[in-house]
């Protein structure tokens, strides 16, 4: 799309390292939102609407996320790229107590507490590091207690006191690669689209949901709302979720891989084109081909990198979109990530880790996707190697578990509506406390 003044790897690594310094605890969106808007401004997107180099841009935000839509000419399909902004961490109440938000392994904390306190860095709500402390206790309610009770302001972040970013010859390590890798890829693609030197048509929307790590509540809200402020999500939308994830799967999923004739996922053979989460195929409400999967496969054909096309488990924003949104055409580009959510194979607190080559491969795959999507008239052509239809023979749609997931997602969203609006976990005013209590009552009837 453009000629870089620095090698592609360097551009991506520098962006990822810069983002990695930003605290991004679920709900505490102030610091990361400010950073995303600053990044957009640096790219020349400094208003809600504008036209530059014949490319129309629109920007919006609401309680669920930040949205950017780039458009040139007319296309039959809109590509939507989702990359959530949060990572599991702890929100502090200002009185020495904090709540674990997201799927942090509390046993990893307990194992460390056997021999020592657990070091953490404290950031104020604006994202400034204020002091270092340590966790001295954890209870069964997923609440932690820090040594310095009165220093932290309400809704401060508590994050592991580890290096935020490290680089080796072959790998990148960081505290929040899930999902700053996806955010880096999205921001980089925005930059590359804005520097297009051709008249090729495209229509691409970037969604940056604030909270994914707590039951995918922001993608749930986007889906229930019918889409973003910049456009509805319907069957003419092809939705691609960027995610970093473990590739370790249970025997049940290994058996499915064997039955459908795909290789087991691994950490060595590139990013994964993914069409399922735990007990759910993304195109569950559609009997035909998954056009988002097909588009990614065509895009991969034009990129000189290794990619995997196989079965995973776990849950990401794709689950909420599959269960609740208006499009059945959903796929994920998943970056294999060791020590996801900062837990090592030994059950200790550790940096997440990805392959450098996977980051570049995913970046080039996204560029290829945008170029191909603009040339398609009508539906994306079928692929014989698409696995969505056959996968539904083993992970069936319409199950009671999927219905329970849908119900739980809606209830969790309703329980946390005021927290999303305020960008806080703990209420600081009487009105915030009243509204949070109202949300709790409302969620009981969902």
C-alpha positions in Angstrom: 0.0 0.0 0.0 2.9 2.4 0.7 6.6 2.5 1.1 7.7 2.6 4.7 10.5 4.9 5.8 11.5 2.1 8.3 11.3 -1.7 7.8 7.8 -3.2 8.4 9.0 -5.1 11.5 10.5 -2.0 13.1 7.3 0.0 12.6 5.1 -2.7 14.2 7.5 -3.3 17.1 7.8 0.4 17.9 4.0 0.8 17.9 3.5 -2.3 20.1 6.1 -1.2 22.6 4.6 2.3 22.8 1.1 0.9 23.5 2.4 -1.6 26.0 3.2 1.2 28.4 -0.4 2.2 28.7 -2.5 0.6 31.6 -5.7 -1.0 30.2 -7.6 -2.5 33.0 -11.2 -3.4 32.0 -13.6 -0.5 32.5 -10.8 2.0 33.3 -10.8 3.3 29.8 -9.5 6.9 30.3 -5.8 6.3 29.6 -6.2 3.9 26.6 -9.0 6.0 25.0 -6.8 9.1 25.2 -4.0 7.1 23.6 -6.1 5.8 20.7 -7.4 9.3 19.9 -3.9 10.6 20.0 -2.7 7.9 17.6 -5.6 8.7 15.2 -4.7 12.4 15.4 -1.1 11.6 14.5 -2.4 9.8 11.4 -4.4 12.9 10.4 -7.7 11.8 11.7 -8.4 14.7 14.0 -12.1 15.3 13.4 -15.3 13.3 13.4 -15.5 13.6 9.6 -13.0 14.4 6.9 -11.7 13.6 3.4 -8.1 13.2 2.5 -6.6 11.8 -0.7 -10.2 10.9 -1.7 -10.5 8.7 1.4 -13.5 9.6 3.6 -13.0 9.0 7.3 -15.5 9.0 10.1 -14.8 8.7 13.8 -17.2 8.0 16.7 -17.3 6.8 20.3 -19.8 5.6 22.8 -19.7 3.6 26.1 -18.8 0.5 24.2 -15.8 1.6 22.2 -14.1 3.8 19.6 -14.9 3.5 15.9 -13.1 4.5 12.7 -14.6 4.0 9.2 -12.5 4.6 6.1 -14.2 4.5 2.7 -13.3 5.1 -0.9 -15.9 4.6 -3.6 -18.6 1.9 -3.5 -18.3 -1.7 -2.5 -20.8 -4.5 -2.0 -19.3 -5.5 1.4 -18.1 -3.6 4.4 -15.2 -5.1 6.3 -15.2 -4.7 10.0 -12.1 -5.3 12.1 -12.4 -5.7 15.8 -9.5 -5.3 18.3 -10.4 -4.9 22.0 -8.5 -2.5 24.2 -8.3 -4.1 27.6 -6.3 -6.8 29.4 -6.9 -8.5 32.7 -5.7 -6.5 35.7 -7.0 -5.1 39.0 -9.0 -2.0 39.7 -8.4 -0.4 43.1 -11.0 1.2 45.4 -8.8 3.8 47.0 -8.9 2.1 50.4 -6.3 -0.7 49.8 -8.6 -3.2 48.2 -8.9 -4.1 44.5 -11.0 -6.4 42.2 -9.6 -8.7 39.7 -11.1 -8.0 36.3 -10.8 -10.6 33.6 -9.6 -14.1 33.7 -6.5 -13.8 35.9 -5.5 -17.1 37.4 -5.9 -16.4 41.1 -4.0 -19.6 41.9 -0.9 -18.0 40.3 -1.2 -15.2 42.9 -1.7 -17.6 45.7 1.3 -19.7 44.7 3.5 -16.6 44.7 2.1 -15.4 48.1 3.3 -18.6 49.7 6.9 -17.3 49.5 6.5 -13.5 49.0 4.2 -10.6 48.3 3.2 -10.1 44.7 4.8 -6.9 43.3 2.5 -4.5 41.3 2.7 -1.1 39.8 0.0 1.4 40.5 -1.3 3.8 37.8 -3.8 6.6 38.5 -7.0 6.7 36.4 -5.3 9.0 33.8 -2.6 6.4 33.2 0.3 7.9 35.1 2.4 5.5 37.2 2.2 6.7 40.8 4.1 4.2 42.9 5.0 0.5 43.3 3.4 -1.7 45.8 2.5 -5.3 46.4 -0.4 -7.7 46.9 -0.4 -9.1 50.4 -3.7 -11.0 50.4 -6.3 -12.4 48.1 -9.8 -13.8 49.0 -12.3 -16.1 47.4 -14.2 -13.1 46.0 -11.3 -12.3 43.6 -10.4 -9.3 45.7 -6.8 -8.4 46.4 -5.4 -6.3 49.2 -2.3 -4.1 48.6 0.3 -3.0 51.2 -0.1 0.8 50.7 -3.8 1.3 51.6 -4.3 5.1 51.2 -1.9 6.1 48.4 -4.0 4.9 45.4 -6.8 7.0 44.1 -10.2 5.3 43.5 -10.2 3.5 40.1 -6.4 3.2 39.9 -4.9 0.3 38.0 -2.8 -2.4 39.7 -0.6 -4.2 37.1 2.1 -6.8 37.5 5.5 -5.2 38.2 7.2 -6.9 35.3 8.9 -5.3 32.2 6.2 -4.0 29.9 8.0 -5.1 26.7 11.0 -7.2 25.7 12.4 -8.3 22.4 14.6 -11.2 21.4 15.9 -12.2 18.0 12.7 -14.2 17.2 10.0 -13.2 19.8 8.3 -10.3 21.4 7.3 -10.4 25.1 4.9 -8.1 26.9 2.5 -7.6 29.7 -0.5 -6.9 27.5 0.2 -8.5 24.1 -3.5 -9.6 24.4 -4.7 -7.4 22.9 -2.2 -4.7 22.1 -1.1 -6.9 19.2 -4.5 -6.6 17.7 -4.6 -2.8 18.4 -1.2 -2.4 16.8 -2.3 -4.2 13.7 -5.5 -2.1 13.4 -3.6 1.2 13.8 -1.0 0.1 11.4 -3.6 -0.8 8.8 -5.4 2.5 9.2 -2.0 4.2 8.5 -1.4 2.1 5.4 -5.0 2.6 4.0 -4.6 6.4 4.4 -1.4 6.2 2.3 -3.1 4.3 -0.5 -1.7 5.3 -3.9 -4.5 3.8 -6.0 -8.2 4.4 -6.6 -9.2 0.9 -5.5 -12.6 1.0 -3.6 -12.8 -0.1 0.0 -15.1 0.3 3.0 -13.4 -0.7 6.3 -14.6 0.0 9.8 -12.3 -0.5 12.8 -14.0 -1.2 16.1 -12.0 -0.8 19.4 -14.2 -2.2 22.2 -13.3 -1.0 25.6 -14.0 -4.3 27.5 -13.7 -7.8 26.2 -12.1 -9.5 29.2 -15.4 -9.4 31.2 -17.8 -11.6 29.3 -17.3 -9.7 26.0 -19.7 -7.0 27.2 -18.8 -4.3 24.8 -19.2 -6.5 21.7 -22.4 -7.7 23.3 -23.6 -4.1 23.6 -22.5 -3.3 20.0 -24.4 -6.4 18.7 -27.6 -5.7 20.7 -27.5 -2.1 19.4 -27.5 -3.3 15.9 -24.0 -2.1 15.2 -21.8 0.9 15.8 -22.6 4.7 15.5 -21.0 4.5 12.0 -23.1 1.7 10.6 -25.3 -1.3 11.2 -23.9 -4.8 11.3 -25.9 -6.9 8.8 -25.3 -9.8 6.4 -23.4 -7.6 4.0 -20.7 -7.1 6.7 -17.6 -9.3 6.9 -16.4 -9.2 10.5 -12.8 -10.0 11.4 -11.7 -10.2 15.1 -8.0 -9.7 15.9 -7.0 -11.8 19.0 -4.0 -13.2 20.8 -4.6 -16.6 22.3 -3.2 -19.8 23.6 -3.3 -22.6 21.0 -3.4 -25.4 23.6 -6.7 -27.4 23.1 -8.4 -30.2 24.9 -8.7 -33.7 23.5 -12.2 -33.1 22.3 -10.9 -30.4 19.9 -7.9 -32.5 18.9 -10.4 -35.2 17.8 -12.4 -32.7 15.8 -9.2 -31.6 14.0 -8.5 -35.2 13.1 -12.1 -35.8 11.9 -12.2 -32.7 9.6 -8.6 -33.2 8.4 -6.8 -30.1 9.7 -3.5 -29.9 11.6 -3.5 -29.2 15.3 -2.8 -25.6 16.2 0.7 -24.8 17.3 3.0 -21.9 18.1 5.4 -22.4 15.1 3.3 -22.3 11.9 2.0 -18.8 11.7 -1.2 -16.8 12.6 -4.4 -18.8 12.7 -7.5 -18.3 10.5 -10.1 -19.2 13.0 -13.9 -19.8 12.8 -14.9 -21.2 16.2 -14.7 -20.5 19.9 -15.5 -22.9 22.7 -18.6 -24.8 21.8 -19.6 -22.4 19.1 -19.0 -22.0 15.3 -19.1 -18.3 14.3 -21.5 -18.9 11.4 -23.9 -20.9 13.6 -27.0 -18.9 12.3 -26.2 -19.5 8.6 -26.3 -22.7 6.6 -24.0 -21.5 3.7 -20.4 -20.6 3.6 -18.7 -18.2 6.0 -17.8 -15.3 3.6 -15.4 -13.8 6.2 -13.5 -17.1 6.4 -13.4 -17.3 2.5 -12.1 -13.7 2.3 -9.3 -14.4 4.7 -8.3 -17.6 2.8 -8.2 -15.6 -0.5 -6.1 -12.9 1.3 -3.7 -15.6 2.6 -3.2 -16.9 -0.9 -1.6 -13.6 -1.9 0.8 -13.4 1.1 4.1 -15.1 1.4 3.8 -16.3 4.9 2.7 -19.4 6.7 -0.8 -19.5 8.1 -2.8 -22.1 10.0 -6.4 -22.8 9.3 -7.7 -25.0 12.2 -9.8 -25.4 15.3 -9.3 -23.6 18.6 -11.2 -23.2 21.8 -11.5 -20.3 24.3 -13.7 -17.3 23.9 -13.2 -13.9 22.2 -15.4 -11.1 20.9 -16.4 -13.4 18.0 -18.7 -15.3 20.3 -20.8 -12.2 21.1 -21.0 -11.3 17.5 -21.9 -14.8 16.5 -24.7 -15.1 19.1 -26.1 -11.6 18.9 -25.1 -9.5 15.8 -26.7 -9.2 12.4 -24.0 -11.0 10.4 -23.1 -14.7 10.3 -19.9 -13.9 8.4 -17.3 -13.8 11.2 -13.7 -15.0 11.4 -10.7 -14.3 13.5 -7.0 -13.8 12.9 -5.5 -15.3 16.0 -1.9 -14.7 17.0 -0.5 -17.8 18.9 0.4 -16.4 22.3 2.3 -18.2 25.1 1.6 -17.4 28.7 -1.8 -15.8 27.8 -3.0 -13.6 30.6 0.5 -13.7 32.1 0.4 -17.3 33.5 3.4 -19.5 32.7 3.3 -23.3 32.2 4.5 -23.5 35.8 1.5 -21.5 37.0 3.5 -18.4 37.8 3.1 -14.8 36.7 5.0 -14.3 33.4 5.1 -12.1 30.3 3.0 -13.1 27.2 5.0 -14.1 24.2 4.5 -14.1 20.4 6.6 -14.8 17.3 7.9 -11.7 15.5 7.1 -13.3 12.2 3.5 -13.8 13.2 3.0 -10.0 13.7 4.4 -9.2 10.2 2.4 -12.1 8.7 -0.9 -10.8 10.2 -0.1 -7.2 9.1 0.4 -8.3 5.5 -2.7 -10.6 5.6 -4.9 -7.6 6.6 -3.5 -5.5 3.8 -4.2 -8.2 1.3 -7.7 -8.6 2.8 -8.6 -4.9 2.2 -7.2 -5.0 -1.3 -9.3 -8.1 -2.2 -12.5 -7.1 -0.5 -12.8 -3.9 -2.6 -12.7 -5.9 -5.8 -15.5 -8.4 -4.9 -18.9 -7.8 -6.5 -21.7 -9.5 -4.6 -20.8 -12.4 -2.4 -17.3 -13.7 -1.7 -16.7 -16.7 -3.9 -16.9 -20.1 -2.2 -13.8 -22.1 -1.0 -13.5 -25.8 -0.9 -11.1 -25.5 2.0 -13.6 -23.6 4.2 -14.1 -25.5 7.4 -17.2 -23.7 8.9 -19.9 -25.9 7.3 -18.2 -29.2 8.3 -17.3 -27.9 11.7 -21.0 -27.4 12.6 -21.4 -31.2 12.3 -19.2 -31.5 15.5 -20.0 -28.2 17.2 -23.7 -28.0 16.6 -25.7 -24.7 16.6 -28.7 -24.1 18.8 -27.5 -25.8 21.9 -28.6 -25.0 25.5 -25.0 -23.9 26.3 -25.1 -21.3 23.5 -28.5 -20.1 24.8 -27.0 -19.8 28.3 -23.9 -17.9 26.9 -26.3 -15.5 25.2 -28.2 -14.9 28.4 -25.1 -14.5 30.5 -23.6 -12.0 28.1 -26.7 -9.8 28.2 -27.0 -10.0 32.0 -23.4 -9.1 32.5 -23.8 -6.1 30.1 -26.8 -4.9 32.1 -25.0 -5.4 35.4 -22.2 -3.1 34.2 -23.9 -0.5 32.1 -23.1 2.4 34.5 -19.5 1.3 34.8 -19.1 1.4 31.1 -20.7 4.8 30.9 -18.5 6.3 33.6 -15.3 4.5 32.7 -15.0 3.4 36.3 -15.4 0.2 38.2 -15.9 1.7 41.7 -18.6 4.5 42.0 -17.2 7.8 43.2 -20.4 9.8 43.4 -23.9 9.2 44.9 -25.4 9.1 41.4 -22.8 6.6 40.1 -23.5 4.4 43.1 -27.3 4.6 42.6 -27.0 3.8 38.9 -24.7 0.8 39.6 -27.2 -0.5 42.2 -30.0 -0.1 39.6 -28.0 -2.1 37.1 -27.6 -4.9 39.6 -31.3 -5.1 40.2 -32.1 -5.0 36.5 -29.6 -7.8 35.6 -31.4 -10.2 38.0 -34.4 -10.2 35.7 -32.5 -11.0 32.5 
